Amino acid sequence: MKFDAQHSDQAVLKLLGERLAALRLERNLTQQQVAEQAGLGLRTLQRLELGATATQLSGFIRVCRVLGLVGNFESLLPEPAVSPIAQLKLQGKKRQRAAGKKATAPAAPRTWTWGEPE
């Protein structure tokens, strides 16, 4: 199964866990070996592989590091491309926050009077 935006959070966690387990088995590592190398408890690794929601992201990263997957995070969250115009505006400064959309107040309805063009 592929990742899809329509999947629930639980379905995504389950799929991530299944893939971690498959990669661990492909590398011929036991759960105990991966847990020890990642500095996690065995039960934590088991919950990760089951897709349990009570796991921490740091544990997931540690397991990925043991399995040699951290380099793949770049494709998961690529660095955003900055346009040349934005680079000129920033002039070497790092952007600190998003501007958001400016709320424009709706124009007050004009009262029409006889003799005025519409």
C-alpha positions in Angstrom: 0.0 0.0 0.0 1.2 3.5 -0.8 0.9 6.6 1.4 -2.1 8.6 0.5 -3.6 11.9 1.8 -6.9 10.1 2.4 -5.4 7.7 4.9 -6.2 8.3 8.5 -3.3 9.1 10.9 -3.7 5.6 12.4 -3.4 4.0 8.9 -0.2 6.0 8.2 1.3 5.0 11.5 0.4 1.3 10.8 2.0 1.5 7.3 5.2 3.2 8.7 5.4 0.4 11.3 5.0 -2.3 8.7 7.7 -0.8 6.5 10.1 -0.5 9.5 9.5 -4.1 10.4 10.0 -5.3 6.8 13.3 -3.3 6.5 14.5 -4.7 9.8 13.8 -8.2 8.7 15.4 -7.5 5.3 18.6 -6.5 7.2 18.2 -9.7 9.3 18.0 -7.9 12.6 15.9 -8.9 15.6 13.7 -6.4 17.4 16.0 -6.7 20.4 19.1 -5.9 18.3 17.4 -2.8 16.8 16.0 -1.6 20.1 19.5 -1.9 21.8 21.3 -0.1 19.0 18.6 2.6 18.9 18.7 3.0 22.7 15.1 2.1 23.1 13.2 -0.5 25.0 12.0 -3.6 23.2 8.4 -2.7 23.9 8.9 0.8 22.3 10.2 -0.8 19.1 7.3 -3.2 19.1 4.8 -0.4 19.4 6.5 1.5 16.6 6.3 -1.6 14.3 2.6 -2.0 15.3 1.8 1.6 14.5 0.8 2.5 18.0 0.0 6.1 18.6 1.7 6.4 21.9 5.2 6.3 20.4 7.5 9.3 20.2 9.0 10.7 17.0 12.5 10.6 18.5 12.2 6.8 18.9 11.2 6.5 15.2 14.2 8.6 14.2 16.5 6.4 16.3 15.2 3.2 14.6 15.5 4.8 11.2 19.2 5.7 12.0 19.9 2.1 13.0 18.3 0.9 9.7 20.2 3.5 7.7 17.1 5.4 6.6 17.8 8.9 8.0 19.2 10.0 4.6 15.8 9.3 3.1 14.1 12.0 5.2 15.2 14.5 2.6 12.7 13.1 0.2 10.0 13.1 2.9 10.5 16.8 3.8 12.6 18.5 1.1 14.0 21.9 1.8 11.7 24.5 0.3 13.0 26.3 -2.8 13.4 30.0 -2.5 12.6 32.1 -5.5 15.2 34.6 -6.8 13.0 37.5 -5.9 12.5 36.3 -2.4 16.3 35.9 -2.0 16.8 39.5 -3.1 14.2 40.7 -0.6 15.8 38.7 2.3 19.4 39.8 1.4 20.9 37.0 3.4 18.5 37.2 6.3 16.6 34.1 7.4 12.9 34.3 7.3 11.5 34.2 10.8 7.7 33.9 10.4 4.9 33.7 7.8 3.1 36.8 6.9 -0.3 35.2 6.5 -3.0 36.6 4.4 -4.0 40.1 5.0 -7.6 40.5 5.9 -9.3 43.1 3.8 -12.4 44.7 5.2 -15.4 44.4 2.9 -16.2 47.7 1.3 -19.3 49.3 2.7 -22.2 49.3 0.3 -22.7 52.6 -1.4 -26.1 54.1 -1.4 -27.2 54.7 -4.9 -29.1 57.8 -5.8 -31.0 58.8 -8.9 -28.8 60.4 -11.6 -25.6 58.5 -10.6 -24.1 56.0 -13.0 -24.1 52.5 -11.8 
